Amino acid sequence: MIALGFVVFSGILWYRFMEGWSWLDATYMAVITLSTVGFGETNPLSPRGRLFTIVLIMMGVGVIAYILNNLTEAVVQGHFQTGLRLSKKRRFMDSLAHHYIICGFGRTGQQVATEFAAENLAFIVVDSDDTATHAAELLGYTILQGDATQDQVLIQAGVERARCLVAALPSDAENLYIVLSAKTLAPKIRTIARASTEEAILKLQRGGADVVVSPYITGGKRMAAAAVRPQVVDFLDGILTGTERAVYVEEFLLLPDSCPVVGKTLAEAQLGRQSGALILAIRRDHGALIFGPSADTRLYPGDMVITMGNTDQLRLLSQILSPIER
C-alpha cells in the first residue's frame, strides 16, 4: 500500500509540475491511469509525458498485481480468519470474570479441564507447548499460548478477575513460581497446585498455595480406599465427578446482604423441607467444620453450607441461599 501511494503521488507531481496541470487534473489523471479505465487524457500530453504515463501504468499494474496476489494468498491460507479468531478470543478473555485458569495441559491439566467442562465452568488453558495447545483447541477449550510463569501471561489470562488458578505443570518449581506470581498479582485468588513429592507439598504451601495435591499420594490413598471400601468410593465418585450424575454435592456461601436465612437456625430456615436437599455440613468463616448439623445450628454470615441433592433441589436451594459465584 505504501508503494501504491508512492506511485500515485509521483504521477500527481509529474502532471502538476512537468505538464503544468492543476492539482485536480493531475490527481484525476494519475488515478484513471493507474486504474486503467481508459477514459483518455485529461489534457494534451507532451511526448515525454506520454513516456512517463507508460512507465506509470507499468509500475501501477505491478504494484496492484502484487497487492492482489498477497490478498489472495492471505485469504487462501486463512490469515484473515485466524486474525478474526484471535481477536474474538482476546475479547472473550477480556470479558471473563470469576473464571478458572488451568496452567499446564498435561495429563493432570486435561483431567481438570474435562471436569470443568462437565460442570459448564468458564476456564482458560495456559500452556506454551504447541502440541498441548493444539490438543486443547481440538476439544474446543479457550487457549492462551504462553509461559504461565510470566506475569504478563497471567495478566492476559485475567488472573486479577479469576476465581481460581490450577498450577498443573509437571515441574514443582514452575508450579511454585506460578503460585507466587498469582498471589502477588491477585492476593485473593484461590490457588491449587500439583506436587510430586512431600517436600514440594510443604514448599508450595509455604509459597501460598491454598490446596496442594500430589497425584501419587492421592492416587495411592484412593486405590487403598477402593480396595477396602469399593462401594463408598464408587458412591463418592458418582456424586463428585462425571457428566451423567443424578446426585450432586454443592457448596453455598451465605452472604450477609443477600441471604434471608442468616441469623436463623436450621429449624427456623427449613432449608431441607423447602428444597428437599440434604445439609451435609457447615464450615464456619473461621474454618471450623460442623458435620451433620442439628436443627439448633445457627447460620452466620460467611458460613459455607455443603449440601447434596439433585439438580432441581439444588436449584431451589440456590433461590433461598446466596450461592458462590461460578
TORTOR-382533 format. One line per field, with one value per residue (C-alpha): residue number from 0; residue in three letters; chain; x, y, z. Coordinates in Angstrom, 2 decimals, padded with zeros to 5 digits, always signed. Example, Ala and Ser with C-alpha at 12.3 -4.5 7.8 and 13.67 -1.06 7.14 Angstrom:
2
n <- (0 / 1);
res <- (ALA / SER);
chain <- (A / A);
X <- (+012.30 / +013.67);
Y <- (-004.50 / -001.06);
Z <- (+007.80 / +007.14);
END
This chain:
326
n <- (0 / 1 / 2 / 3 / 4 / 5 / 6 / 7 / 8 / 9 / 10 / 11 / 12 / 13 / 14 / 15 / 16 / 17 / 18 / 19 / 20 / 21 / 22 / 23 / 24 / 25 / 26 / 27 / 28 / 29 / 30 / 31 / 32 / 33 / 34 / 35 / 36 / 37 / 38 / 39 / 40 / 41 / 42 / 43 / 44 / 45 / 46 / 47 / 48 / 49 / 50 / 51 / 52 / 53 / 54 / 55 / 56 / 57 / 58 / 59 / 60 / 61 / 62 / 63 / 64 / 65 / 66 / 67 / 68 / 69 / 70 / 71 / 72 / 73 / 74 / 75 / 76 / 77 / 78 / 79 / 80 / 81 / 82 / 83 / 84 / 85 / 86 / 87 / 88 / 89 / 90 / 91 / 92 / 93 / 94 / 95 / 96 / 97 / 98 / 99 / 100 / 101 / 102 / 103 / 104 / 105 / 106 / 107 / 108 / 109 / 110 / 111 / 112 / 113 / 114 / 115 / 116 / 117 / 118 / 119 / 120 / 121 / 122 / 123 / 124 / 125 / 126 / 127 / 128 / 129 / 130 / 131 / 132 / 133 / 134 / 135 / 136 / 137 / 138 / 139 / 140 / 141 / 142 / 143 / 144 / 145 / 146 / 147 / 148 / 149 / 150 / 151 / 152 / 153 / 154 / 155 / 156 / 157 / 158 / 159 / 160 / 161 / 162 / 163 / 164 / 165 / 166 / 167 / 168 / 169 / 170 / 171 / 172 / 173 / 174 / 175 / 176 / 177 / 178 / 179 / 180 / 181 / 182 / 183 / 184 / 185 / 186 / 187 / 188 / 189 / 190 / 191 / 192 / 193 / 194 / 195 / 196 / 197 / 198 / 199 / 200 / 201 / 202 / 203 / 204 / 205 / 206 / 207 / 208 / 209 / 210 / 211 / 212 / 213 / 214 / 215 / 216 / 217 / 218 / 219 / 220 / 221 / 222 / 223 / 224 / 225 / 226 / 227 / 228 / 229 / 230 / 231 / 232 / 233 / 234 / 235 / 236 / 237 / 238 / 239 / 240 / 241 / 242 / 243 / 244 / 245 / 246 / 247 / 248 / 249 / 250 / 251 / 252 / 253 / 254 / 255 / 256 / 257 / 258 / 259 / 260 / 261 / 262 / 263 / 264 / 265 / 266 / 267 / 268 / 269 / 270 / 271 / 272 / 273 / 274 / 275 / 276 / 277 / 278 / 279 / 280 / 281 / 282 / 283 / 284 / 285 / 286 / 287 / 288 / 289 / 290 / 291 / 292 / 293 / 294 / 295 / 296 / 297 / 298 / 299 / 300 / 301 / 302 / 303 / 304 / 305 / 306 / 307 / 308 / 309 / 310 / 311 / 312 / 313 / 314 / 315 / 316 / 317 / 318 / 319 / 320 / 321 / 322 / 323 / 324 / 325);
res <- (MET / ILE / ALA / LEU / GLY / PHE / VAL / VAL / PHE / SER / GLY / ILE / LEU / TRP / TYR / ARG / PHE / MET / GLU / GLY / TRP / SER / TRP / LEU / ASP / ALA / THR / TYR / MET / ALA / VAL / ILE / THR / LEU / SER / THR / VAL / GLY / PHE / GLY / GLU / THR / ASN / PRO / LEU / SER / PRO / ARG / GLY / ARG / LEU / PHE / THR / ILE / VAL / LEU / ILE / MET / MET / GLY / VAL / GLY / VAL / ILE / ALA / TYR / ILE / LEU / ASN / ASN / LEU / THR / GLU / ALA / VAL / VAL / GLN / GLY / HIS / PHE / GLN / THR / GLY / LEU / ARG / LEU / SER / LYS / LYS / ARG / ARG / PHE / MET / ASP / SER / LEU / ALA / HIS / HIS / TYR / ILE / ILE / CYS / GLY / PHE / GLY / ARG / THR / GLY / GLN / GLN / VAL / ALA / THR / GLU / PHE / ALA / ALA / GLU / ASN / LEU / ALA / PHE / ILE / VAL / VAL / ASP / SER / ASP / ASP / THR / ALA / THR / HIS / ALA / ALA / GLU / LEU / LEU / GLY / TYR / THR / ILE / LEU / GLN / GLY / ASP / ALA / THR / GLN / ASP / GLN / VAL / LEU / ILE / GLN / ALA / GLY / VAL / GLU / ARG / ALA / ARG / CYS / LEU / VAL / ALA / ALA / LEU / PRO / SER / ASP / ALA / GLU / ASN / LEU / TYR / ILE / VAL / LEU / SER / ALA / LYS / THR / LEU / ALA / PRO / LYS / ILE / ARG / THR / ILE / ALA / ARG / ALA / SER / THR / GLU / GLU / ALA / ILE / LEU / LYS / LEU / GLN / ARG / GLY / GLY / ALA / ASP / VAL / VAL / VAL / SER / PRO / TYR / ILE / THR / GLY / GLY / LYS / ARG / MET / ALA / ALA / ALA / ALA / VAL / ARG / PRO / GLN / VAL / VAL / ASP / PHE / LEU / ASP / GLY / ILE / LEU / THR / GLY / THR / GLU / ARG / ALA / VAL / TYR / VAL / GLU / GLU / PHE / LEU / LEU / LEU / PRO / ASP / SER / CYS / PRO / VAL / VAL / GLY / LYS / THR / LEU / ALA / GLU / ALA / GLN / LEU / GLY / ARG / GLN / SER / GLY / ALA / LEU / ILE / LEU / ALA / ILE / ARG / ARG / ASP / HIS / GLY / ALA / LEU / ILE / PHE / GLY / PRO / SER / ALA / ASP / THR / ARG / LEU / TYR / PRO / GLY / ASP / MET / VAL / ILE / THR / MET / GLY / ASN / THR / ASP / GLN / LEU / ARG / LEU / LEU / SER / GLN / ILE / LEU / SER / PRO / ILE / GLU / ARG);
chain <- (A / A / A / A / A / A / A / A / A / A / A / A / A / A / A / A / A / A / A / A / A / A / A / A / A / A / A / A / A / A / A / A / A / A / A / A / A / A / A / A / A / A / A / A / A / A / A / A / A / A / A / A / A / A / A / A / A / A / A / A / A / A / A / A / A / A / A / A / A / A / A / A / A / A / A / A / A / A / A / A / A / A / A / A / A / A / A / A / A / A / A / A / A / A / A / A / A / A / A / A / A / A / A / A / A / A / A / A / A / A / A / A / A / A / A / A / A / A / A / A / A / A / A / A / A / A / A / A / A / A / A / A / A / A / A / A / A / A / A / A / A / A / A / A / A / A / A / A / A / A / A / A / A / A / A / A / A / A / A / A / A / A / A / A / A / A / A / A / A / A / A / A / A / A / A / A / A / A / A / A / A / A / A / A / A / A / A / A / A / A / A / A / A / A / A / A / A / A / A / A / A / A / A / A / A / A / A / A / A / A / A / A / A / A / A / A / A / A / A / A / A / A / A / A / A / A / A / A / A / A / A / A / A / A / A / A / A / A / A / A / A / A / A / A / A / A / A / A / A / A / A / A / A / A / A / A / A / A / A / A / A / A / A / A / A / A / A / A / A / A / A / A / A / A / A / A / A / A / A / A / A / A / A / A / A / A / A / A / A / A / A / A / A / A / A / A / A / A / A / A / A / A / A / A / A / A / A / A / A / A / A / A / A / A / A / A / A / A / A / A / A / A / A / A / A / A);
X <- (+000.00 / +002.93 / +004.34 / +000.95 / +000.72 / +004.22 / +003.31 / +000.11 / +001.90 / +004.68 / +002.10 / +000.36 / +003.63 / +004.66 / +001.38 / +001.28 / +004.81 / +006.10 / +002.87 / +001.65 / -001.84 / -003.98 / -003.90 / -007.37 / -006.49 / -003.18 / -004.85 / -007.63 / -005.15 / -002.97 / -005.97 / -007.55 / -004.13 / -003.35 / -006.88 / -006.59 / -010.20 / -009.24 / -011.05 / -008.34 / -006.05 / -007.43 / -005.25 / -002.90 / +000.34 / +003.84 / +005.95 / +007.87 / +004.55 / +003.34 / +006.54 / +006.10 / +002.49 / +003.63 / +006.10 / +003.45 / +000.99 / +003.59 / +004.58 / +000.95 / -000.04 / +002.92 / +002.15 / -001.58 / -000.88 / +001.45 / -001.24 / -003.92 / -001.58 / -000.90 / -004.58 / -005.48 / -002.73 / -003.91 / -007.49 / -006.44 / -004.13 / -006.68 / -004.71 / -007.81 / -009.85 / -007.02 / -006.86 / -010.61 / -010.47 / -007.62 / -009.47 / -012.65 / -010.71 / -008.99 / -012.34 / -013.74 / -010.83 / -011.11 / -014.79 / -014.24 / -014.67 / -014.80 / -013.36 / -010.78 / -007.23 / -005.52 / -001.75 / -000.46 / -002.38 / -000.62 / -002.41 / -003.39 / -004.46 / -006.51 / -008.45 / -009.09 / -010.34 / -012.64 / -014.23 / -014.59 / -016.23 / -018.63 / -019.57 / -020.03 / -017.45 / -015.69 / -011.96 / -008.78 / -005.97 / -002.45 / +000.40 / +003.48 / +003.69 / +002.34 / +001.12 / -000.75 / -002.40 / -003.44 / -004.98 / -006.89 / -008.14 / -009.46 / -011.53 / -012.97 / -011.26 / -010.16 / -006.37 / -003.70 / -000.33 / +002.47 / +004.67 / +002.44 / +005.38 / +005.46 / +003.37 / +002.27 / +000.80 / -001.18 / -002.45 / -003.60 / -005.44 / -007.28 / -005.72 / -006.89 / -010.51 / -010.26 / -011.80 / -009.23 / -005.92 / -004.76 / -001.00 / -000.75 / +002.68 / +004.96 / +007.66 / +007.21 / +009.48 / +007.35 / +004.15 / +005.66 / +006.67 / +003.14 / +001.57 / +003.90 / +003.16 / -000.60 / -000.72 / +001.32 / -000.95 / -004.22 / -003.82 / -007.41 / -007.32 / -007.63 / -004.65 / -004.45 / -001.09 / +000.21 / +003.17 / +005.33 / +006.90 / +006.07 / +008.84 / +007.25 / +003.90 / +005.39 / +007.14 / +004.03 / +002.00 / +004.61 / +004.50 / +000.80 / -001.00 / -004.43 / -004.55 / -001.69 / -002.45 / +000.05 / -001.25 / +000.88 / -000.21 / -003.84 / -003.87 / -002.40 / -004.99 / -007.81 / -006.53 / -006.37 / -009.89 / -011.19 / -009.73 / -011.18 / -014.44 / -015.25 / -018.94 / -018.14 / -015.55 / -017.95 / -020.64 / -018.34 / -017.03 / -020.59 / -021.58 / -018.37 / -017.33 / -018.72 / -021.30 / -024.17 / -024.72 / -028.13 / -026.99 / -024.65 / -022.71 / -022.65 / -021.47 / -023.18 / -021.79 / -024.09 / -023.73 / -024.87 / -026.57 / -028.50 / -029.22 / -032.51 / -031.66 / -028.61 / -029.12 / -031.72 / -031.33 / -031.73 / -035.10 / -036.24 / -034.82 / -036.37 / -033.91 / -034.39 / -038.18 / -038.34 / -035.84 / -035.55 / -031.74 / -029.71 / -027.47 / -024.27 / -022.04 / -021.40 / -017.95 / -017.71 / -015.93 / -013.05 / -012.58 / -014.42 / -016.39 / -019.76 / -020.60 / -024.24 / -025.54 / -028.55 / -031.77 / -030.45 / -027.36 / -027.47 / -026.41 / -023.98 / -022.62 / -019.68 / -020.78 / -020.24 / -023.20 / -022.34 / -025.40 / -026.39 / -029.34 / -030.47 / -030.44 / -033.99 / -033.38 / -030.13 / -031.66 / -034.47 / -031.97 / -029.96 / -033.06 / -033.06 / -029.33 / -026.68 / -024.60 / -020.93 / -020.39 / -019.37);
Y <- (+000.00 / +002.34 / +001.53 / +002.21 / +005.55 / +006.44 / +005.65 / +007.72 / +010.64 / +010.50 / +010.69 / +013.66 / +015.57 / +014.88 / +016.07 / +019.08 / +020.41 / +018.85 / +019.19 / +022.29 / +020.93 / +021.89 / +019.75 / +018.36 / +017.45 / +015.92 / +013.80 / +012.71 / +011.73 / +009.75 / +007.80 / +006.92 / +005.97 / +003.58 / +002.13 / +001.56 / +002.64 / +004.17 / +007.49 / +009.19 / +012.10 / +014.93 / +017.45 / +017.01 / +015.30 / +016.09 / +013.23 / +012.88 / +012.97 / +010.00 / +008.10 / +008.83 / +007.65 / +004.36 / +003.87 / +004.91 / +002.33 / -000.45 / +000.48 / +000.73 / -002.59 / -004.31 / -002.86 / -003.61 / -007.17 / -007.67 / -006.42 / -008.66 / -011.65 / -011.13 / -010.61 / -013.81 / -015.72 / -014.37 / -015.48 / -018.92 / -019.57 / -018.31 / -015.38 / -013.21 / -015.95 / -016.58 / -012.89 / -012.75 / -015.82 / -014.32 / -011.03 / -012.82 / -014.93 / -011.84 / -010.07 / -013.20 / -013.44 / -009.74 / -010.23 / -013.19 / -012.77 / -015.29 / -017.86 / -020.61 / -020.77 / -024.10 / -023.75 / -026.79 / -029.15 / -032.41 / -035.46 / -033.67 / -030.48 / -032.42 / -034.18 / -030.89 / -029.34 / -032.32 / -031.89 / -028.13 / -028.67 / -031.19 / -028.52 / -025.88 / -023.63 / -020.83 / -021.56 / -020.78 / -023.22 / -021.73 / -023.72 / -022.95 / -026.31 / -026.37 / -029.96 / -029.31 / -026.13 / -027.83 / -030.71 / -028.24 / -026.32 / -029.54 / -030.04 / -026.53 / -025.05 / -021.43 / -021.38 / -018.85 / -019.98 / -018.70 / -019.34 / -019.36 / -018.43 / -015.00 / -012.27 / -010.83 / -014.15 / -014.48 / -010.93 / -011.79 / -014.80 / -012.43 / -013.62 / -010.46 / -011.31 / -015.10 / -017.15 / -019.93 / -020.93 / -024.53 / -025.00 / -028.40 / -028.33 / -031.37 / -029.25 / -028.48 / -025.44 / -023.98 / -024.61 / -022.81 / -019.91 / -019.72 / -019.71 / -016.94 / -014.85 / -015.39 / -014.48 / -011.34 / -010.22 / -011.28 / -011.92 / -013.17 / -015.77 / -019.42 / -021.45 / -025.23 / -026.75 / -030.13 / -031.57 / -034.63 / -035.07 / -034.41 / -031.82 / -029.99 / -030.03 / -028.19 / -025.64 / -024.95 / -024.48 / -022.04 / -020.31 / -019.55 / -022.43 / -022.93 / -026.60 / -028.87 / -032.21 / -034.98 / -037.37 / -040.16 / -039.74 / -039.09 / -041.96 / -044.34 / -043.36 / -043.81 / -047.24 / -048.33 / -047.00 / -048.72 / -051.99 / -051.68 / -049.74 / -050.12 / -049.15 / -045.99 / -044.94 / -045.59 / -043.57 / -040.61 / -040.69 / -040.71 / -037.56 / -035.57 / -036.15 / -037.09 / -035.73 / -038.17 / -037.61 / -037.84 / -036.51 / -033.58 / -032.17 / -028.37 / -025.57 / -022.24 / -019.14 / -017.20 / -013.53 / -011.05 / -008.67 / -011.12 / -014.23 / -014.15 / -017.12 / -015.55 / -015.47 / -018.26 / -021.83 / -024.71 / -025.46 / -021.88 / -021.71 / -025.08 / -025.45 / -029.20 / -029.01 / -026.19 / -027.59 / -031.29 / -031.03 / -032.62 / -030.35 / -032.33 / -029.85 / -026.20 / -024.63 / -021.52 / -018.42 / -019.11 / -022.63 / -024.86 / -027.68 / -028.79 / -032.19 / -033.29 / -030.04 / -030.30 / -028.32 / -025.91 / -024.98 / -021.27 / -019.83 / -016.90 / -014.60 / -016.17 / -019.75 / -022.29 / -024.67 / -028.02 / -029.77 / -032.81 / -033.23 / -033.45 / -030.52 / -029.39 / -029.48 / -027.55 / -025.02 / -024.43 / -024.13 / -021.57 / -019.37 / -019.39 / -019.06 / -016.84 / -019.20 / -018.98 / -017.04 / -019.54);
Z <- (+000.00 / +000.66 / -002.78 / -004.40 / -002.61 / -003.79 / -007.42 / -007.25 / -005.61 / -008.21 / -011.02 / -009.40 / -009.02 / -012.63 / -014.15 / -011.87 / -012.31 / -015.53 / -017.54 / -015.74 / -014.93 / -011.97 / -008.82 / -009.60 / -013.20 / -012.10 / -009.42 / -011.80 / -014.49 / -012.06 / -010.73 / -014.09 / -015.46 / -012.63 / -012.63 / -016.42 / -017.03 / -020.39 / -020.16 / -022.19 / -021.46 / -019.35 / -021.20 / -024.17 / -023.14 / -024.33 / -025.77 / -022.52 / -020.66 / -022.68 / -021.95 / -018.25 / -018.44 / -019.95 / -017.11 / -014.57 / -015.93 / -015.78 / -012.22 / -011.12 / -012.67 / -011.00 / -007.56 / -007.81 / -009.00 / -006.04 / -003.62 / -005.15 / -005.01 / -001.32 / -000.53 / -002.36 / -000.56 / +002.80 / +002.10 / +000.86 / +003.81 / +006.31 / +007.75 / +007.95 / +009.61 / +012.07 / +012.90 / +013.45 / +015.70 / +017.72 / +018.06 / +019.14 / +021.65 / +023.04 / +023.53 / +025.17 / +027.61 / +028.44 / +029.27 / +031.60 / +035.35 / +038.20 / +035.80 / +036.29 / +034.92 / +034.21 / +033.87 / +032.00 / +029.72 / +030.52 / +031.87 / +035.08 / +033.33 / +030.79 / +033.54 / +035.34 / +032.09 / +031.49 / +034.92 / +034.46 / +031.08 / +032.64 / +035.22 / +032.46 / +034.13 / +032.28 / +032.16 / +030.22 / +029.50 / +029.56 / +028.04 / +025.97 / +024.18 / +020.62 / +020.85 / +024.10 / +022.86 / +019.61 / +021.56 / +023.76 / +020.71 / +019.16 / +022.32 / +022.00 / +025.04 / +025.30 / +024.92 / +025.80 / +024.49 / +026.68 / +029.70 / +032.78 / +034.99 / +033.33 / +034.98 / +031.64 / +030.55 / +033.79 / +033.36 / +029.82 / +031.28 / +033.63 / +036.89 / +038.65 / +037.79 / +038.13 / +040.93 / +040.99 / +039.41 / +038.99 / +038.59 / +036.91 / +035.28 / +035.74 / +037.39 / +041.10 / +040.74 / +037.94 / +039.91 / +042.90 / +040.66 / +039.23 / +042.71 / +043.89 / +040.79 / +041.03 / +044.72 / +044.02 / +041.17 / +042.84 / +046.59 / +047.00 / +044.22 / +045.25 / +044.06 / +043.68 / +042.84 / +041.72 / +043.62 / +043.02 / +046.46 / +050.10 / +050.26 / +047.31 / +049.09 / +052.08 / +049.87 / +047.82 / +050.99 / +052.31 / +048.93 / +049.37 / +047.64 / +049.19 / +048.21 / +047.16 / +045.52 / +044.85 / +042.17 / +043.62 / +047.24 / +046.33 / +043.83 / +046.40 / +049.00 / +046.52 / +045.43 / +049.07 / +049.71 / +046.58 / +047.82 / +051.34 / +050.70 / +047.00 / +047.28 / +049.21 / +046.64 / +043.76 / +045.50 / +046.14 / +042.57 / +041.31 / +043.18 / +042.73 / +039.11 / +035.73 / +033.31 / +033.98 / +037.68 / +039.29 / +042.66 / +043.23 / +046.15 / +046.08 / +048.35 / +049.02 / +050.68 / +052.97 / +052.11 / +054.77 / +052.33 / +050.16 / +052.24 / +054.16 / +056.42 / +058.06 / +061.82 / +061.80 / +062.95 / +060.50 / +062.10 / +061.53 / +057.98 / +057.00 / +054.12 / +053.80 / +053.89 / +051.34 / +048.85 / +049.58 / +049.62 / +052.41 / +054.52 / +054.96 / +056.77 / +057.56 / +057.52 / +059.64 / +058.41 / +060.83 / +059.42 / +061.92 / +060.25 / +061.62 / +060.13 / +060.24 / +061.78 / +064.07 / +063.84 / +066.50 / +064.45 / +063.69 / +060.34 / +060.31 / +057.57 / +055.78 / +056.51 / +053.74 / +053.53 / +051.93 / +050.53 / +048.47 / +046.14 / +042.54 / +040.13 / +040.93 / +044.67 / +044.43 / +042.05 / +044.54 / +047.37 / +045.38 / +045.31 / +049.11 / +049.81 / +048.28 / +046.09 / +045.30 / +042.07 / +039.40);
END
